[in-house]
């Protein structure tokens, strides 16, 4: 079975045998072109016979004799794409430069022209850039992923600038076609261009923020969607804010909560006081304060019966006063493990953890409670009896008890393992 490392060499041998480009390698994969470029350099020295004109009766193979030391590109006939592709990747810059003359009007080889735009040899690089500058914008867009991949190289900015300009000045459909691709860098650039050109409606921005797989695109679209609400109608406001509030990603939900202030719907932020994300909870508190509502009393009321919304205990710890610590301590014995875990997390947020209150929770049957108790006790591990910690390592103890003991013991410099 061929490994990933073998694939470039396999493709090179196929090209040397005259196999068509699209059959020798995956021409839609940027890595295939990059691997081809690197692989030819190695094989040209290891197996020069692959590139010798005598190896092919057609005489259409690259002629390179290392004993002569004067590399040339000679074909008895006009070279095909496969032969030219090998020459474009050759370790000798004179061969690469000569091969570029055979790439005009041959879009199948444009990917290698893109790579040559970052070539270390100045003449090769300049010739490739001249050719790429003449390429139609739609061909640049077709190679967007490769252009952005090599754009990270020290001389890779030229092609990247060409691509960006082509997207900014070309047809809107050309940019829109790249919005939903799998390549992250391409999707990010396409969305930035689309935002600059105002190609996306507020509703689409919100839906993209809520559903896109890339966090950068999520942030870009969420911010842009919220910015449109200054001029949006009430109907549009609902269509924009609702997808943001329902998003799985906390940063997108926080943008939706923040947008509630712009739309005058401050009270709608109240349910997000107990969001699972600290960022969203903070945004909800801010929105309520903008309307003159102190969130602390709301948290206290929720903590009276936090079973349905246990995160209220964390929220109270994030914004309450020192006197609220006693309220949270009573919840450490609550029958619901979620409430107990949130209560200790709230005490941590308030910096009001007491060792004697948190230590019994190391024996809690809930892994979530034990994790929170362990995090709360780490700064005070030297005040815990090592006998108690060692007892948590006893055979038959639940795994989360033993993990807690190991973390606390190691913080004291005591080596322990499960």
HELIX and SHEET records of a PDB file:
HELIX    1   1 UNK A    4  UNK A   16  1                                  13    
HELIX    2   2 UNK A   21  UNK A   24  1                                   4    
HELIX    3   3 UNK A   30  UNK A   46  1                                  17    
HELIX    4   4 UNK A   48  UNK A   51  5                                   4    
HELIX    5   5 UNK A   53  UNK A   55  5                                   3    
HELIX    6   6 UNK A   81  UNK A   88  1                                   8    
HELIX    7   7 UNK A   93  UNK A  100  1                                   8    
HELIX    8   8 UNK A  107  UNK A  109  5                                   3    
HELIX    9   9 UNK A  110  UNK A  116  1                                   7    
HELIX   10  10 UNK A  122  UNK A  133  1                                  12    
HELIX   11  11 UNK A  137  UNK A  142  1                                   6    
HELIX   12  12 UNK A  144  UNK A  150  1                                   7    
HELIX   13  13 UNK A  157  UNK A  169  1                                  13    
HELIX   14  14 UNK A  172  UNK A  176  1                                   5    
HELIX   15  15 UNK A  184  UNK A  196  1                                  13    
HELIX   16  16 UNK A  202  UNK A  211  1                                  10    
HELIX   17  17 UNK A  215  UNK A  227  1                                  13    
HELIX   18  18 UNK A  228  UNK A  230  5                                   3    
HELIX   19  19 UNK A  234  UNK A  245  1                                  12    
HELIX   20  20 UNK A  250  UNK A  262  1                                  13    
HELIX   21  21 UNK A  266  UNK A  274  5                                   9    
HELIX   22  22 UNK A  278  UNK A  290  1                                  13    
HELIX   23  23 UNK A  295  UNK A  303  1                                   9    
HELIX   24  24 UNK A  312  UNK A  319  1                                   8    
HELIX   25  25 UNK A  322  UNK A  324  5                                   3    
HELIX   26  26 UNK A  325  UNK A  330  1                                   6    
HELIX   27  27 UNK A  331  UNK A  333  5                                   3    
HELIX   28  28 UNK A  337  UNK A  350  1                                  14    
HELIX   29  29 UNK A  355  UNK A  359  1                                   5    
HELIX   30  30 UNK A  360  UNK A  363  5                                   4    
HELIX   31  31 UNK A  367  UNK A  377  1                                  11    
HELIX   32  32 UNK A  378  UNK A  383  5                                   6    
HELIX   33  33 UNK A  386  UNK A  391  1                                   6    
HELIX   34  34 UNK A  399  UNK A  411  1                                  13    
END                                                                             
